[in-house]
């Protein structure tokens, strides 16, 4: 209808995951680069999550288009299948078996073990020709537990030096929660990269709309006014799928009155006809800004490490956090005993069990840093004598896990400075991946002093190799 009137070669706001329409916002570009990096480095498991309609499938399609010819790919879009069906689909996409064989039922009596052995033989055959294989599973949050366990077993297909199969799980936000369930702990521990796609902000929505109009070929004939684009962002919340729905209907409204400019009224009318519910972002945005100010006040008074912890509080704890900051302002920070300020470590540091307020968070098997970890991120430290330490650690843990990090605890005895509880994020063997996550944490909490440390230092087995004073301690003025 409106396509020919405005001169579009095709529908600009189609809901199909056409990779040429992928707009590389900062979030989408980061995800794309991470996926390419993971494939090149054969990182094992990668998990990409995002809200409904954020463009996960389009991202997968774009990734497949960019993969070179030496990489064999399998894309699973329907997660509702048995373990045998999954294996057959993978083998079919890799070209080991044909679709006709599957449809004719000639593989009906082949056992699961035989399918796995066939896949293993295929993967081994790629080594001499220096090729690799990637499995991408979309809507992975719907995978049955038995199939997820089968996927974990497939990740064990490896040589002494490298993984034979790179596995990328893509799903909605609850995929992260699913992977953290006790039944999937072994699979979750194999995830080396996690990333969450974010909705588009107001400025990026305008660029996204312009991008799609240009790709479709009709950007010269029609334009959205600045206020119309503001309405698109407000009604869609920055979700690409909703943007497409609203803009498509708004263009239809513009065509009906032969207009070359899409107005805010047209956008609002389109959203209302689609029964789109306006997201309640203003109040949440105000709440986030207020929480940030409170965290910043705590940083100035005592330690920048509190900034990360304070932002983790849920709304119902907000008033309590604000009161705590006020009380902190009334008392001066004591040398080496500032709240969340860890005293300088010495070469005599010895790990000891918790015996006080933070004992609820002593390292368990789930919270201990893995033995093979070389590096980790030291996010914050809490004196175990603090009565509020347990609550702060819990709040910080919730915030970090919501951001996709695995959280670990370590207790250290700093002699005369007392015992401290360290909160750690991530376990790394690759410094580049670790530094990238440090940057991501610092971007989320710019005032914080999160930093990369060796696993030995983090767990208190030995002091930091560098003689440079601890950043948080130096800022608090307690470095001897």
RODO-2510 file (C-alpha; in nm, 4 decimals, decimal comma):
residues 480
     n   res          X          Y          Z
     1     x     0,0000     0,0000     0,0000
     2     x     0,2143     0,2883     0,1253
     3     x     0,5350     0,1308    -0,0093
     4     x     0,4772     0,2380    -0,3706
     5     x     0,3443     0,5800    -0,2680
     6     x     0,6578     0,6645    -0,0692
     7     x     0,8908     0,4886    -0,3135
     8     x     1,0023     0,2058    -0,0868
     9     x     1,1500    -0,0992    -0,2546
    10     x     1,0135    -0,3085     0,0308
    11     x     0,8407    -0,2746     0,3645
    12     x     1,0818    -0,0777     0,5895
    13     x     0,9426    -0,1952     0,9212
    14     x     0,8795    -0,5621     0,8591
    15     x     0,8919    -0,7939     1,1610
    16     x     1,0987    -1,0555     0,9774
    17     x     1,4602    -1,0878     1,1055
    18     x     1,6286    -0,9565     0,7908
    19     x     1,9995    -0,9130     0,8763
    20     x     2,0478    -0,6188     0,6403
    21     x     1,8155    -0,4151     0,8614
    22     x     2,0188    -0,4800     1,1779
    23     x     2,0974    -0,1429     1,3296
    24     x     2,4177    -0,1622     1,5279
    25     x     2,3380     0,0384     1,8341
    26     x     2,6094     0,0349     2,0979
    27     x     2,4473    -0,2642     2,2671
    28     x     2,3922    -0,4592     1,9449
    29     x     2,7384    -0,3752     1,8112
    30     x     2,8980    -0,4925     2,1368
    31     x     2,7025    -0,8179     2,1229
    32     x     2,7976    -0,8719     1,7588
    33     x     3,1668    -0,8101     1,8274
    34     x     3,1625    -1,0376     2,1324
    35     x     3,0055    -1,3199     1,9337
    36     x     3,2609    -1,2868     1,6558
    37     x     3,5403    -1,2817     1,9147
    38     x     3,4009    -1,5914     2,0873
    39     x     3,3825    -1,7816     1,7587
    40     x     3,7374    -1,6884     1,6622
    41     x     3,8731    -1,7822     2,0054
    42     x     3,6509    -2,0902     2,0469
    43     x     3,5349    -1,9751     2,3865
    44     x     3,2977    -2,2681     2,4410
    45     x     2,9615    -2,1487     2,5733
    46     x     2,8255    -1,7983     2,5071
    47     x     2,4903    -1,6693     2,6353
    48     x     2,3122    -1,3674     2,4869
    49     x     1,9890    -1,2524     2,6492
    50     x     1,7457    -0,9707     2,5887
    51     x     1,3870    -0,8673     2,6396
    52     x     1,1191    -0,9758     2,3931
    53     x     1,1628    -0,7944     2,0616
    54     x     1,5130    -0,6546     2,1197
    55     x     1,6473    -0,8070     1,7972
    56     x     1,8128    -1,1281     1,9144
    57     x     1,7112    -1,3352     1,6109
    58     x     1,8117    -1,0596     1,3697
    59     x     2,1488    -1,0473     1,5432
    60     x     2,1903    -1,4223     1,4917
    61     x     2,1059    -1,3931     1,1222
    62     x     2,3537    -1,1087     1,0768
    63     x     2,6218    -1,3098     1,2544
    64     x     2,5673    -1,6064     1,0228
    65     x     2,6122    -1,3805     0,7210
    66     x     2,9510    -1,2635     0,8467
    67     x     3,0940    -1,6047     0,9348
    68     x     3,3647    -1,7200     0,6941
    69     x     3,3485    -2,0326     0,4823
    70     x     3,5764    -2,2309     0,7100
    71     x     3,3133    -2,2222     0,9849
    72     x     3,0245    -2,4670     0,9675
    73     x     2,7066    -2,3381     1,1308
    74     x     2,3866    -2,4853     1,2688
    75     x     2,0945    -2,2607     1,3656
    76     x     1,8143    -2,4027     1,5812
    77     x     1,5074    -2,1774     1,5896
    78     x     1,2616    -2,4255     1,7400
    79     x     1,3695    -2,5296     2,0890
    80     x     1,0719    -2,7594     2,1457
    81     x     1,2394    -3,0841     2,0439
    82     x     1,3793    -3,4026     2,1865
    83     x     1,7468    -3,4747     2,2352
    84     x     1,7509    -3,6986     1,9262
    85     x     1,5737    -3,4348     1,7157
    86     x     1,8290    -3,1744     1,8242
    87     x     2,1191    -3,3969     1,7205
    88     x     1,9575    -3,4703     1,3846
    89     x     1,8954    -3,1018     1,3224
    90     x     2,2587    -3,0182     1,4014
    91     x     2,3870    -3,2916     1,1706
    92     x     2,1470    -3,1764     0,8998
    93     x     2,2640    -2,8139     0,9193
    94     x     2,6268    -2,9260     0,9115
    95     x     2,5503    -3,1247     0,5965
    96     x     2,6291    -3,4645     0,7456
    97     x     2,2792    -3,5986     0,6802
    98     x     2,0145    -3,4804     0,4374
    99     x     1,6702    -3,3431     0,5042
   100     x     1,5237    -3,6161     0,2844
   101     x     1,6776    -3,8859     0,5051
   102     x     1,5175    -3,7309     0,8119
   103     x     1,1765    -3,6835     0,6458
   104     x     1,1787    -4,0364     0,5066
   105     x     1,2385    -4,1744     0,8556
   106     x     1,5563    -4,3574     0,7606
   107     x     1,7174    -4,2375     1,0851
   108     x     1,4275    -4,3357     1,3075
   109     x     1,6091    -4,6324     1,4613
   110     x     1,9462    -4,4637     1,5020
   111     x     2,0331    -4,4304     1,8712
   112     x     2,1310    -4,1095     2,0447
   113     x     2,4789    -4,2436     2,1082
   114     x     2,5254    -4,3182     1,7389
   115     x     2,4187    -3,9641     1,6516
   116     x     2,6693    -3,8201     1,9015
   117     x     2,9493    -4,0390     1,7638
   118     x     2,8631    -3,9273     1,4096
   119     x     2,8790    -3,5646     1,5182
   120     x     3,2099    -3,6229     1,6972
   121     x     3,3606    -3,7854     1,3874
   122     x     3,2478    -3,4881     1,1771
   123     x     3,3993    -3,2370     1,4192
   124     x     3,7285    -3,4267     1,4252
   125     x     3,7341    -3,4203     1,0457
   126     x     3,7410    -3,0402     1,0571
   127     x     4,0770    -3,0256     1,2351
   128     x     4,3006    -3,1178     0,9371
   129     x     4,1327    -2,8549     0,7171
   130     x     4,1489    -2,5924     0,9957
   131     x     3,7730    -2,5460     1,0009
   132     x     3,5401    -2,5038     1,2990
   133     x     3,1747    -2,5523     1,3913
   134     x     2,9243    -2,3251     1,5634
   135     x     2,5831    -2,4142     1,7035
   136     x     2,3384    -2,1270     1,7659
   137     x     2,0157    -2,1988     1,9536
   138     x     1,7514    -1,9260     1,9565
   139     x     1,4724    -1,9020     2,2163
   140     x     1,6918    -2,1160     2,4400
   141     x     1,4853    -2,0292     2,7479
   142     x     1,2281    -2,2817     2,6195
   143     x     1,4690    -2,5739     2,5973
   144     x     1,3680    -2,8694     2,8188
   145     x     1,6130    -2,9535     3,0950
   146     x     1,6993    -3,2854     2,9308
   147     x     1,7934    -3,1086     2,6071
   148     x     2,0003    -2,8501     2,7951
   149     x     2,1854    -3,1338     2,9620
   150     x     2,2457    -3,2878     2,6198
   151     x     2,3885    -2,9564     2,5026
   152     x     2,6246    -2,9579     2,7995
   153     x     2,7420    -3,3043     2,6994
   154     x     2,8058    -3,1779     2,3461
   155     x     3,0329    -2,9120     2,4924
   156     x     3,2564    -3,1953     2,6141
   157     x     3,3441    -3,2807     2,2541
   158     x     3,6990    -3,1505     2,2525
   159     x     4,0620    -3,2309     2,1980
   160     x     4,3441    -3,1761     2,4454
   161     x     4,3850    -2,8224     2,3136
   162     x     4,0486    -2,6842     2,2056
   163     x     3,6727    -2,7148     2,1956
   164     x     3,5369    -2,8798     1,8826
   165     x     3,1953    -2,7175     1,8993
   166     x     3,1210    -2,3535     1,9830
   167     x     2,7726    -2,3200     2,1364
   168     x     2,5783    -1,9919     2,1512
   169     x     2,2551    -1,9811     2,3522
   170     x     2,0244    -1,6896     2,2715
   171     x     1,7108    -1,6251     2,4723
   172     x     1,4904    -1,4004     2,6788
   173     x     1,5968    -1,2560     3,0127
   174     x     1,4766    -1,5583     3,2102
   175     x     1,7378    -1,7731     3,0351
   176     x     1,9940    -1,6382     3,2823
   177     x     1,7723    -1,7407     3,5740
   178     x     1,7203    -2,0838     3,4205
   179     x     2,0934    -2,1432     3,3823
   180     x     2,1526    -2,0493     3,7467
   181     x     1,9165    -2,3231     3,8668
   182     x     2,0820    -2,6055     4,0641
   183     x     2,0033    -2,8594     3,7915
   184     x     2,2062    -2,6648     3,5349
   185     x     2,4993    -2,5616     3,7520
   186     x     2,7466    -2,7634     3,5464
   187     x     2,6320    -2,5977     3,2238
   188     x     2,6308    -2,2499     3,3788
   189     x     2,9918    -2,2923     3,4909
   190     x     3,0932    -2,3514     3,1293
   191     x     2,9621    -2,0138     3,0102
   192     x     3,2602    -1,7926     2,9292
   193     x     3,0781    -1,4876     2,7876
   194     x     2,7389    -1,3416     2,8839
   195     x     2,5775    -1,0383     2,7288
   196     x     2,2385    -0,8693     2,7630
   197     x     2,0921    -0,6708     2,4737
   198     x     1,9474    -0,3393     2,5897
   199     x     1,6534    -0,1387     2,4467
   200     x     1,7359     0,1682     2,2381
   201     x     1,7479     0,5130     2,3956
   202     x     1,5661     0,8117     2,2453
   203     x     1,8571     0,9273     2,0291
   204     x     1,9224     0,5755     1,9023
   205     x     1,5532     0,5246     1,8164
   206     x     1,5739     0,8202     1,5768
   207     x     1,8850     0,6717     1,4135
   208     x     1,7200     0,3280     1,3977
   209     x     1,4131     0,4650     1,2165
   210     x     1,6290     0,6616     0,9711
   211     x     1,8407     0,3514     0,9076
   212     x     1,5426     0,1353     0,8146
   213     x     1,3893     0,4052     0,5946
   214     x     1,7191     0,4366     0,4088
   215     x     1,7651     0,0614     0,3608
   216     x     1,4100     0,0342     0,2224
   217     x     1,4875     0,3136    -0,0253
   218     x     1,2226     0,5715     0,0581
   219     x     1,3907     0,8032     0,3067
   220     x     1,3691     1,1015     0,0690
   221     x     0,9918     1,0829     0,0320
   222     x     0,8820     1,0674     0,3944
   223     x     1,0227     1,1676     0,7323
   224     x     0,9266     1,1443     1,0985
   225     x     0,9311     1,4765     1,2823
   226     x     1,1517     1,5068     1,5909
   227     x     0,8488     1,5037     1,8212
   228     x     0,7065     1,2041     1,6361
   229     x     1,0272     1,0141     1,7041
   230     x     1,0039     1,1095     2,0703
   231     x     0,6570     0,9547     2,0750
   232     x     0,7908     0,6417     1,9059
   233     x     1,0453     0,6045     2,1848
   234     x     0,7921     0,6707     2,4592
   235     x     0,5396     0,4211     2,3271
   236     x     0,7916     0,1508     2,2352
   237     x     1,0294     0,1809     2,5291
   238     x     1,3106     0,1390     2,2768
   239     x     1,2109    -0,2190     2,1855
   240     x     1,2854    -0,2632     1,8119
   241     x     0,9859    -0,4891     1,7449
   242     x     0,7459    -0,2346     1,8937
   243     x     0,9200     0,0433     1,7020
   244     x     0,8571    -0,1501     1,3809
   245     x     0,4900    -0,2050     1,4605
   246     x     0,4274     0,1584     1,5530
   247     x     0,6215     0,3073     1,2602
   248     x     0,4556     0,0750     1,0099
   249     x     0,1106     0,1800     1,1275
   250     x     0,2150     0,5474     1,1404
   251     x     0,3322     0,5308     0,7769
   252     x    -0,0036     0,3831     0,6856
   253     x    -0,1717     0,6767     0,8602
   254     x     0,0503     0,9208     0,6702
   255     x    -0,0345     0,7496     0,3411
   256     x    -0,4073     0,7718     0,4125
   257     x    -0,3873     1,1536     0,4232
   258     x    -0,1106     1,1759     0,1593
   259     x     0,1343     1,3325     0,4056
   260     x     0,5126     1,3376     0,3632
   261     x     0,5751     1,4070     0,7326
   262     x     0,4774     1,1700     1,0098
   263     x     0,3482     1,3690     1,3076
   264     x     0,3298     1,2878     1,6793
   265     x    -0,0481     1,2522     1,6473
   266     x    -0,0063     0,9828     1,3832
   267     x     0,2368     0,7917     1,6045
   268     x     0,0097     0,8158     1,9090
   269     x    -0,2919     0,7083     1,7040
   270     x    -0,0927     0,4120     1,5655
   271     x     0,0207     0,3011     1,9115
   272     x    -0,3298     0,3255     2,0527
   273     x    -0,4744     0,1248     1,7639
   274     x    -0,2146    -0,1425     1,8291
   275     x    -0,3079    -0,1377     2,1981
   276     x     0,0541    -0,0715     2,2911
   277     x     0,0909     0,0012     2,6608
   278     x     0,3112     0,3022     2,7275
   279     x     0,6066     0,1869     2,9449
   280     x     0,6234     0,3510     3,2879
   281     x     0,9825     0,4673     3,2372
   282     x     0,9748     0,8236     3,3797
   283     x     0,9316     0,7136     3,7401
   284     x     1,1892     0,4370     3,7044
   285     x     1,4306     0,6795     3,5441
   286     x     1,3837     0,9228     3,8338
   287     x     1,4376     0,6403     4,0805
   288     x     1,7603     0,5361     3,9109
   289     x     1,8951     0,8916     3,9116
   290     x     1,8071     0,9343     4,2784
   291     x     1,9753     0,6064     4,3736
   292     x     2,2862     0,7130     4,1834
   293     x     2,3032     1,0406     4,3769
   294     x     2,2743     0,8563     4,7066
   295     x     2,5500     0,6143     4,6050
   296     x     2,7712     0,9026     4,4963
   297     x     2,7293     1,0713     4,8344
   298     x     2,8467     0,7548     5,0060
   299     x     3,1502     0,7386     4,7812
   300     x     3,2597     1,0930     4,8695
   301     x     3,2180     1,0299     5,2413
   302     x     3,3714     0,6895     5,2788
   303     x     3,4626     0,4710     4,9817
   304     x     3,3879     0,4516     4,6142
   305     x     3,3332     0,0786     4,6491
   306     x     2,9928     0,1477     4,8053
   307     x     2,8708     0,2958     4,4765
   308     x     2,8279    -0,0452     4,3212
   309     x     2,6644    -0,1904     4,6311
   310     x     2,4212     0,0958     4,6745
   311     x     2,2915     0,0747     4,3212
   312     x     2,1977    -0,2883     4,3844
   313     x     1,9273    -0,2065     4,6396
   314     x     1,5716    -0,2738     4,5390
   315     x     1,3146     0,0023     4,5662
   316     x     1,1774    -0,1178     4,8981
   317     x     1,5271    -0,0823     5,0495
   318     x     1,5832     0,2634     4,9109
   319     x     1,4766     0,4568     5,2194
   320     x     1,6988     0,2404     5,4366
   321     x     1,9969     0,3069     5,2106
   322     x     1,9380     0,6814     5,2226
   323     x     1,9279     0,6765     5,6036
   324     x     2,2499     0,4758     5,6156
   325     x     2,4244     0,7347     5,4009
   326     x     2,3026     1,0141     5,6283
   327     x     2,4364     0,8362     5,9343
   328     x     2,7714     0,7843     5,7624
   329     x     2,7971     1,1580     5,6987
   330     x     2,7709     1,2300     6,0695
   331     x     3,0785     1,0310     6,1699
   332     x     3,4341     1,0659     6,0377
   333     x     3,5977     0,7722     5,8638
   334     x     3,8537     0,5994     6,0872
   335     x     4,1921     0,5084     5,9359
   336     x     4,1664     0,1646     5,7798
   337     x     3,8144     0,0995     5,9071
   338     x     3,5976     0,2889     5,6590
   339     x     3,2768     0,1195     5,5508
   340     x     3,3527    -0,1033     5,2491
   341     x     3,7154     0,0170     5,2559
   342     x     3,9488    -0,2757     5,2765
   343     x     4,2712    -0,2272     5,4709
   344     x     4,5987    -0,2873     5,2858
   345     x     4,6920    -0,6496     5,2428
   346     x     5,0244    -0,7907     5,3603
   347     x     5,2207    -1,0998     5,2671
   348     x     5,0976    -1,2602     5,5928
   349     x     4,7348    -1,2670     5,4781
   350     x     4,5702    -1,5956     5,5717
   351     x     4,2183    -1,7065     5,4808
   352     x     3,9989    -1,7677     5,7853
   353     x     3,6347    -1,8727     5,8182
   354     x     3,3747    -1,6058     5,8907
   355     x     3,2656    -1,5852     6,2526
   356     x     3,0387    -1,2803     6,2624
   357     x     2,7911    -1,0634     6,0681
   358     x     2,8954    -1,1822     5,7228
   359     x     2,8975    -1,5534     5,8072
   360     x     2,5824    -1,6068     5,5992
   361     x     2,7963    -1,5337     5,2952
   362     x     3,0989    -1,7487     5,3646
   363     x     3,2199    -1,9196     5,0458
   364     x     3,0299    -2,2357     4,9601
   365     x     3,1078    -2,4668     4,6738
   366     x     2,8919    -2,2426     4,4543
   367     x     3,0579    -1,9194     4,5682
   368     x     3,4222    -2,0222     4,5783
   369     x     3,6397    -1,8961     4,2968
   370     x     3,7101    -2,1890     4,0581
   371     x     4,0522    -2,3459     4,0940
   372     x     4,1380    -2,2818     3,7298
   373     x     4,0653    -1,9080     3,7495
   374     x     4,3687    -1,6869     3,6910
   375     x     4,1955    -1,3502     3,7288
   376     x     3,8815    -1,2063     3,8830
   377     x     3,7234    -0,8656     3,9441
   378     x     3,7356    -0,7293     4,2992
   379     x     3,4097    -0,5367     4,3253
   380     x     3,3850    -0,4511     4,6926
   381     x     3,4971    -0,5461     5,0429
   382     x     3,3099    -0,5430     5,3741
   383     x     3,4403    -0,5633     5,7310
   384     x     3,2798    -0,8669     5,8896
   385     x     3,2150    -0,6711     6,2090
   386     x     2,9611    -0,4517     6,0251
   387     x     2,6088    -0,5533     6,1257
   388     x     2,4772    -0,4513     5,7829
   389     x     2,7404    -0,6446     5,5843
   390     x     2,5166    -0,9429     5,5097
   391     x     2,2412    -0,7259     5,3627
   392     x     2,4849    -0,5195     5,1578
   393     x     2,6548    -0,8289     5,0188
   394     x     2,3198    -0,9813     4,9265
   395     x     2,2100    -0,6624     4,7518
   396     x     2,5380    -0,6343     4,5614
   397     x     2,5154    -1,0007     4,4617
   398     x     2,1647    -0,9519     4,3220
   399     x     2,2800    -0,6520     4,1185
   400     x     2,5825    -0,8314     3,9740
   401     x     2,3873    -1,1462     3,8869
   402     x     2,1184    -0,9365     3,7199
   403     x     2,3972    -0,7871     3,5069
   404     x     2,5055    -1,1378     3,4018
   405     x     2,8089    -1,1879     3,6269
   406     x     2,8916    -1,4961     3,8301
   407     x     2,9536    -1,3853     4,1870
   408     x     3,2082    -1,5342     4,4262
   409     x     3,2992    -1,4615     4,7887
   410     x     3,6356    -1,4705     4,9606
   411     x     3,7145    -1,4093     5,3280
   412     x     4,0552    -1,2706     5,4213
   413     x     4,2234    -1,1957     5,7515
   414     x     4,4181    -0,8685     5,7377
   415     x     4,5701    -0,9003     6,0801
   416     x     4,5232    -0,5873     6,2887
   417     x     4,2776    -0,4538     6,0322
   418     x     4,0385    -0,7403     6,0977
   419     x     3,8591    -0,9882     5,8755
   420     x     3,7004    -0,8772     5,5494
   421     x     3,4531    -1,0242     5,3052
   422     x     3,5438    -0,9740     4,9408
   423     x     3,2817    -0,9803     4,6657
   424     x     3,4236    -1,0957     4,3330
   425     x     3,2719    -1,0946     3,9844
   426     x     3,3701    -1,3454     3,7189
   427     x     3,6489    -1,6007     3,6828
   428     x     3,8851    -1,5534     3,3896
   429     x     4,1777    -1,7103     3,2160
   430     x     4,1785    -1,4544     2,9347
   431     x     4,2942    -1,1043     3,0407
   432     x     4,1207    -0,9379     2,7460
   433     x     3,7786    -1,0760     2,8433
   434     x     3,8404    -0,9773     3,2032
   435     x     3,9365    -0,6198     3,1178
   436     x     3,6305    -0,5866     2,8984
   437     x     3,4062    -0,6854     3,1913
   438     x     3,5884    -0,4420     3,4200
   439     x     3,5093    -0,1652     3,1716
   440     x     3,1466    -0,2762     3,1634
   441     x     3,1208    -0,2581     3,5421
   442     x     3,2878     0,0814     3,5521
   443     x     3,0458     0,2072     3,2897
   444     x     2,7535     0,0937     3,5075
   445     x     2,9044     0,2532     3,8202
   446     x     3,1548     0,5196     3,7044
   447     x     3,2574     0,6199     4,0573
   448     x     3,3429     0,2697     4,1688
   449     x     3,6915     0,1262     4,2144
   450     x     3,6275    -0,2185     4,0711
   451     x     3,9580    -0,3600     3,9536
   452     x     4,1160    -0,6682     3,8051
   453     x     4,3190    -0,8818     4,0476
   454     x     4,4846    -1,2200     4,0437
   455     x     4,2884    -1,5119     4,1855
   456     x     4,5523    -1,5654     4,4527
   457     x     4,5244    -1,2094     4,5764
   458     x     4,1432    -1,2152     4,5660
   459     x     4,1222    -1,5226     4,7877
   460     x     4,3833    -1,3958     5,0310
   461     x     4,6377    -1,6648     4,9520
   462     x     4,9012    -1,3984     4,8821
   463     x     4,9187    -1,0218     4,8591
   464     x     4,9062    -0,8245     4,5381
   465     x     5,2218    -0,8529     4,3279
   466     x     5,2207    -0,4803     4,2574
   467     x     5,3456    -0,2435     4,5265
   468     x     5,0975     0,0196     4,4168
   469     x     4,8606     0,1014     4,7067
   470     x     4,5074    -0,0305     4,6870
   471     x     4,2977     0,2345     4,5066
   472     x     4,0101     0,2298     4,7532
   473     x     4,2442     0,2441     5,0501
   474     x     4,4498     0,5284     4,9058
   475     x     4,1364     0,7337     4,8393
   476     x     4,0259     0,6856     5,1995
   477     x     4,3624     0,8044     5,3251
   478     x     4,4492     0,4873     5,5151
   479     x     4,7543     0,3665     5,3231
   480     x     5,0411     0,3376     5,5765
***
